[in-house]
Amino acid sequence: MIRQAKDLSPDQKAAIESLLERQLQASEAISIRAIEPPVLSDERKRQLAEELKSYFVEVDARRKQGCAKDAEGVIDEALRSVRPGYRSHQ
């Protein structure tokens, strides 16, 4: 479903702006799509979890040591890049 922002009701506009965490421009088009999550068996979930654990063990083995403050700074910067209003809880 695609709708023009200018054609939304005030309630629809408010709901979408709340989700986006910003105001809509009248010229914007809004696309909404519901996606059903894939159905995974418990065995497949365990297999994927094990694959992820193995992957992260390999990544950890190759990474350079850093300090916690530098790591927090990198995480804060990444969060601000996708959520401009983000503020650290420190």
Stockholm file with secondary structure:
# STOCKHOLM 1.0

chainA/1-90         MIRQAKDLSPDQKAAIESLLERQLQASEAISIRAIEPPVLSDERKRQLAEELKSYFVEVDARRKQGCAKDAEGVIDEALRSVRPGYRSHQ
#=GR chainA/1-90 SS CEEEGGGSCHHHHHHHHHHHTSCCCTTCEEECCCCCCCCCCHHHHHHHHHHHHHHHHHHHHHSCCCCHHHHHHHHHHHHHHHCTTCCCCC
#=GC SS_cons        CEEEGGGSCHHHHHHHHHHHTSCCCTTCEEECCCCCCCCCCHHHHHHHHHHHHHHHHHHHHHSCCCCHHHHHHHHHHHHHHHCTTCCCCC
//
